[in-house]
Every structure is written in structure tokens, then in C-alpha cells.
Amino acid sequence: MNWKDKRVFLTGASSGIGEGLAIALAKKGAILGLVARRAELLDGIKAKCDGVGGKALALPCDVTDPEAVQAAADAFRSEFGRIDVAIANAGIGGNNAETRNFEPAAVKKVIDINLLGSVNLVYAVLPSMKEQGSGQLVAISSLAGFRGLPKSAAYCASKAGMTAFFESVRLDVAQYGIDVTIIQPGFIKTPLTDGRAHKMPYLMELDDAIPLFISAIEKKKKFAAFPWQLATFVRSGKFMPAWLYDRIAGKKRYRE
């Protein structure tokens, strides 16, 4: 894929994976619509993108607000004409006592941002992609969506739902010339994983992970999961009987 002047609409662009993707794609000449709640951080990312040869438009909004996401997508299209690639990256871990205690409001917040925020993105960009007869939807899901993990009920549910949602969308939009790529990374060193006392297996540096995200998008893979060692283990867990999976997974303390 030649990224020069590709129009990319990216949620969760103010930090972590989103920031890394934005700057890497800007270096390749992409035109970026940067979406996140924190306007001051977005302005900083925009400046970095502009500084490395790309173009960027900061579009502060809350992804849980469908009208705000629609307005952001409209503003980007008004400025740059179209959206070629839309990346649903906005997400939170819900790694707090309220979420681990299954308080409905706390669980709802994780679902609203991680899953329904992605739904709002698809709703805002898909009609125009159908009209132009091309486009690519990208879901930044997680290996945590394969099976449940301790202290991660809300997060795992949101990512499992996200994966299933985008796979279903892929079946619905293929006839319009639209590709759907679902990316399922493992542990990456970002603000989402900072501060955990227990070791996370195969923890990746962000700079090492970003090229894998970009490669999956460029190749228009239907699914991409990494690092391969952890992805292989997690995938095998899908076929474990419940008693064996519970014995192995129940001892893990990745969220602490």
C-alpha cells in the first residue's frame, strides 16, 4: 500500500498505539483525522504528524457520542474529500476496583468505549465508503477477546464483542469493495499497561509493535495476531476443555 495522501481516520489517537500509528503513518505521507477526547494532547500529536511530513486534522470528540463521531467524520471528509482507512483504536482497560467488582456503571463504561465506540465509528464512515466503492475498516481488538481472563471480565467481553462485530461487518460489506482487518495484539508497553506489578508475557515495545499493525493493514489481512508466541498459546486455549483452561488461566495475574 502506498500511504502517500491516503486519508486515515483514527480514533484513540492521543496516546499509546493510536499515537504510534499516527506518527508512523504521517511519516509515510498519510493524511490523518485524529480523534480523541483530550484536545490538548491531540494538538501535540497533530504537530508531530505535520512535522514528519504528513497532514493531520485534530478532531476532539468522545467516541461514545455517535453524533460527535459523525460530525468528526463529516468534518474530515469536508476538508479532505474521503476516508480511505478508518481505524477503531479507542479503548480503555477498565483496570480498577469498580470494574473488577462488576459495578454496572464501570463495566458499561468499558463496553461503551471499546465496543460501542467502534460501532459509532463504523456507522459514521461506512455509508461514504459504500458510495465510493472502496475503503478499509480496521479494528484494534486484543488477544484478550479469545477467552475470559481473571479480573478482566469487562475488557475481555468488549474485545470479544469487537472481534465478532467486525467479522460480521466484513461479511456484510465485502460486496461493496470494502476490506475489514481485525488486529489482535498481546501486551504492548503503553499507558494502558503501565504500573502493573506482575510480569506480562511477551510484552512488546510500542516501536516494535507498530510496524506489525501497519503491515497487517497494508496486506489487508482479515485477522492478524501477535506476538506469534502468545497468539499461538491463546489460540490453543480456544480448544481446551473448561476444567483445564480454568486451572491454567485462573492462576494468572496479568492485571495486577
Secondary structure, 3 states (H helix, E strand, C coil): CCCCCCEEEEECCCCHHHHHHHHHHHHCCCEEEEEECCHHHHHHHHHHHHHCCCEEEEEECCCCCHHHHHHHHHHHHHHHCCCCEEEECCCCCCCCHHHHCCCHHHHHHHHHHHHHHHHHHHHHHHHHHHHHCCEEEEEECCHHHCCCCCCCHHHHHHHHHHHHHHHHHHHHHHHHCEEEEEEEECCECCCCCCCCCCCCCCCECHHHHHHHHHHHHHCCCCEEEECHHHHHHHHHHCCCCHHHHHHHHCCCCCCC
